[in-house]
Amino acid sequence: MINSSPLLKNKMRIIFFVLIFSLSITGSDLYEFSDQSLEDSFIELSKEISCPLCAGSSIAESDSDIAIDLKKVIFRDLKNGSSPQEIKNKLISIYGEGILFMPQNKISLFFLYAFPLLLTFIGFILLLKFLRK
């Protein structure tokens, strides 16, 4: 039978406590809300805001540092009484319209898709007139 020394036992205890402590530090951020509507707003905003670093994912889905920072900003602003729209406007002023999954300005989105179709239609009509001559 192997007889372990007290020094080895102490080292094992220290390693054990360091591992347990490091696991508790790396736990996910928890946001405590005083009101259910604030929590709902936080969840909704986290799903609507895209991660500037991760392509195609929201900050709710991302664990990148910038997504965590944006969640902290949203949490802080909601706790300080900002409305979800004010928070969106603030983030748009910093990151641009691309920070949102769905652009707010539907009219500009309409022109974005309609203008090329209109130009194609006008070009087709001009081509027909040119070919008839």
C-alpha positions, 0 to 999 in steps of 0.5 A, a space after each residue: 500500500 502506498 503511504 502518501 505524505 502530509 505535504 502531498 495531501 496539502 497540495 491536493 487540498 490546495 489544488 482542489 480549492 483552487 479548482 472549485 474557486 475558479 469554477 465559481 468565478 467563471 459562472 455566467 453573469 446573472 442579472 437580477 431585476 426588480 420587475 418582470 417587465 424589465 426582465 422581459 424588456 432585457 430578454 427582448 432587447 438581447 434578441 433584437 440586438 446583433 453581436 457586432 463581432 459574431 455574424 448572424 447571432 444576437 447578443 443573447 446567443 453570443 458569449 463574446 466579450 462585446 456581447 457581454 458588455 452590451 448586455 451589461 449596458 442594456 441591464 444598467 440602462 433598463 435599471 436606470 429607467 431608460 426605455 427599450 427604444 432609448 436604448 436602441 437609439 443609443 446603440 444605433 448612434 454608436 454602432 449604426 443601423 446594422 446593430 439591429 436584426 430588423 431595421 427600424 426605418 421600413 421606408 428606407 428598406 422599401 426603397 432599398 428593394 424597390 429602387 433596383 426593381 424600378 431601374 430594371 423596369 425603366 431599363 426594360 421599357 427603354 430597351 423595348 423602345 430602342 428595339 422597335 425603332 
